[in-house]
């Protein structure tokens, strides 16, 4: 099955449905014209037109016939719906995995938990974990940071050996590292990086078998010294059950995070002062109501502006929109 067929199958539509839709796009306005152009049986055409209506891909014309909606808008809307469903499935998989692990883990899969209480223990465990990696590292990174030596150099070596790195950064981590421009210029080649404001905890998962969970109280200033080093301990985990649940958690956050490899905003995209205010507020997680109070407009007006920016930038979430347009906003303010 090619990519086009797979995409239509994901919408619950088949080859016949696509042929019927292309016929309507080409100007066919009734079942008879569609049947003549596609060579499909009447029952097939009738069924396809019904499915296409349900998906919002076609509608009724002024003369009672059929017309095609704008493919860009309707298919993007369908894709956004599928993305939402994917997130819900990942959320459900995490909940079900936890339930499964509580009741059905075989003895050999029960997690081995080792509590590390000192910075030296955590650093040693981190170094051992990373050096023993063979295939993959999944990481969630946010301050305060663990003082572990030159992690970047170790990561470069692992990437050179073919180890895959997928890393989710908290926005505060990006700012700590010097801002987006500095961060992207020094990011190791080959690392797949995303940004999310929904990182639940700092963790490193290695080869889907072991994980290091770094524990810190983000509201406690004593959790880190002046260098940013975390001194609040960690938990070293092995065993497929609990590590599997952590992987599911990582994948949920990854799916909703902003991809740093997304293309820049469209050339020529213009934003005004209100748009800049909205973009800045989105990066901070503000609601439509809060933004509306700041601008002195209604929440509906804010919603319309955000929807327009989503369409212009092909973004799915408010967080992604705010971060993708951040550089454009900064340049406009200079």
N, C-alpha and C positions, 0 to 999 in steps of 0.2 A: 504494500500500500504506500503510494507516494505521499508527500507532505500535504498536498492540496486535499487529497482524499481523506487523510487523517484529520485535517482541520474540520472538514465538513462532518465527518463521523462524530467528532467531539460535540458538535451541535445537534446530533441526533438525525443527521441528514445523509443521504446516500448519493450515488452517482446520478440517478434519475432526477433527484431533487435539484442537483446543481445544474443539470442540463435544462430543466424547466426554468430555473431562475435566470440562466444566461439567455434563454429565449425571451423572457419578459424584459430583461435589460436591453435586448436588441430591438424591442419594439412590439412584441406580440402582446395583444391586449385582451385576448379571451382564450378559453380552453381550446377552441377549434384551431386557432392560429398556432398555439403552442404545440398541439398534437401534430399539426402538419409539419412544423419546423423540426421537431425532435424525433418524430417517428414513433413516439411512445403511445401505448394504448390509452384509451380514454380514462380508464380506472386509475392508471398510473399518474396521469396528468392531474386528475381531480385530487388524488391523495397528496401529490407533491405540492399543489397550490395551497391545500389546507395546511400542511406543515410549514410552508414558507410564510403563510399569514400568521401562524402561531408564533413564529420566530421574529415577526416584525420586519421580515425582509421584503415583503410585498404588501400592498394595500389596494383599496378600491379606487378606481379612477372616477372622474366626473361623469362619464357616460355609463358607469356601472361595470366597466371592465376591470382589468388588473393593471397596476403600475408597480414598478420597483422603487423601493425607498433608496436613499443614498447609502451605497454599500459601506463607505468609510465610517459613517455614524452607526449604522445598525450592526455591523460586524464587530466594531470596537465595543459597542454596548454588550454584545453577546460575549465577547472575550472577557470583559470586566466581570460579567456574571460568573463565567467559568473560573476566573481567578478567585473570586469570593468563595465559590464552592470548594476550590482546592484548599484554601485556607481553613475552611470549616472542617474538611476531611482531615487535614493535618492536626487540627486541634483535637478532633475526636480520637485520632490515632494515639495522641499523647495520653489522653484520659484512659483509653482502653488498655494501653500498654501498662500504665500504672496499676490498673485493676488486675490485669493478668499477672503481673509480677507479684502482687500481694497474695494471690491465691494459688497460682499454678506453676511457680518456678521450680524446676527440678533442683535437687540438692546441688548438683554440679554447677548450676547457673546462679546460685545464691551469691549476692555481691560480697566481695571482700572489701571492707572499709578500713582505712587506716587514717586516723586523725593526726595531723601534723600541727604542732603548737608553736614552733619557733621558726623564725625567718630562715635560719640555716637549714632546717629540715625541709622546708618548702622549696628553697632554692635547689637543694640537692635532688629532691624528687622531680622537680621541673626539668632539671638538666638531664637526669636519667631517662625521663619520659620522652623528651624530645630527641635525644641521641639514639634511642631505640626505635624510632619511627621507621617504618618500611614503606607505607603506602600513602597515608592520609593524615592530615591534622585539621580538625575543626575547632575553631576558637571563637570565644566571645570576649571582647576586650573593652574594659572601661576602667577609669581611675577609681581609687588610688592604685598605682602600679607596683608590681612586685619587682624588687631589684634582683635581676637574674643574670647580670652580665650582658654581653653583647648578643641579644636575641636575634637582631637583624642579621648578624654575620652567620649565626647558626642556621637561620632560615634560608639564607642564600645557598649554603652548602646543601641543605636538604632539597631545595628546589632543583639544584643542579643534579642531584641524584635521582630526580623524577618523583619526589614526594609532592603530593598535591596539598596546597594550603587554601582553605576557605576560611576567611576571617570576617567577623562582624564587629564593627567598631561603634561604640557609643559616641554621639556628637561631642561630648566632653573630652573624649580621647583625641579626637581630631584637633580640637582647639589646643589641647595640651601639647600636641606634637607640632604646633606652629601654624595651624590653620590648614584649609583644604589645599591651597597651592603648594605649600611646603610638604604636606603629607603625600600628595600624589606624585610629587617630583622625587621623593625618596622611597616610595613604595617598592618593595622587591619585585623584579620582573617575574611574572608567572603567578604571583599571588592573586587569588580571586577575593576581592574585598567589597564589602557592602557596609552601609551605615544604617543604624536603627536606634530609635529612642526607646525600644521595648526590650532591651537586653535584661533578662531577669537576674543573671548572676555571671560572674567571670568564670570561664571554664576552658579547658583544653582537652579535647578528645582525640586519642591517638589510635589509629588503625581499627576504630570501632570496637576496641576491646578494653581500653583503660582510659580513665579520665581524672583530671585534677581540677577540683572545685576550689576556687580561692574565696575565702570567706572574709567579708569586711562589712562594717557598719558605716554606710555612706553618710550617715548623719553624725558620726563621731569623729571629731577632728584628731583624736588621739590614734586613730586607725592607721595614720600614715605620718611619717616624719617629713621634714622639710624637703627631702629629695623626692617625695612621692612614693616611697617604698611602703608596701603593705605589710603590717606586722601583726595580723590578726589570725593567722593560721590557714589551714586548708584541709581538704579531705581527698585522699587518693582512693579511687574506686576502680575495681575490676569485677568482671562478671557480666555476661551478656544481657541480663535482665535490666538492671538499673542503667547500665551504659546505653542500652537500647532506648530507654525512656529519655535519656539526656540527648541522644541523637535526634529523636523525634521532636524534642523541644527546640533544638538547634535548627532543624529544617523548617519548623513553623516560623521562627524569627527570620530565617534566611529568605523565605518566600515573600515576606512582607517588607524586607529591607530595601533601601535604595542602592541600586547597582552602580558602582563608581565607573563602570565601563559604558554606561548609557551615553548616547551621543549628546553633544552640547545642545542648548536651546536652539531652535530654528534660527537661521540667519535672518536678520531684519525684524525679529520679534521686538516689539516696543511695549514697554510697561510705563504707566504713569505713576504719580506719587501715591495714589491709593493702592495700586497693585504692589508697589514696593512695601508699603505698610502691611498689606495682607501677607506677602511672602515672608517678611521678617517674623510676623506673628505665627505663621504656620510652623516655622522652624522651632518655635517655643511651645508648640502644641496648643495654641489658643483656640477657643471655640468660635463659631460664627457670631454668637451673641457678644462675646468679649471684643471681637474685632469690630463689630457694628457699633458698639458703644464708643470705641476709640475713634472711629471715623465719623460718627454722628449720622449714620445711615441705618437702614433696616437690615436685619439678618438675611432677608430674602435677597437684597441687593448684593450683600457679601457672597451669598451662595451662588448667584449668577456669575459674579466675577471669577470665583474659584472654578466653576464649571467651564468657563471660557478658557482659563489658563490650563485646565486639564486637557481640553481638546487641542489647544495649540501645542502642548508639550508632550502629549501622549503618555501622561502619567496616570497611575492608578490610585495612589493614596495621597493624602494631604502632606504627609511627611516627605514623600518622594518629591512632590511638587515644590515644597519650600526649599529643599536642598538642591534640586536640579537648577532652580532659578537663582540660587544664592549668588553665584558669581556674576550673573547678568545684573542683578540688583546692585552688587558692590561696585561694578564698573559704572553703572548709571549714576551712582552717587558721588563718584570721584570728580 
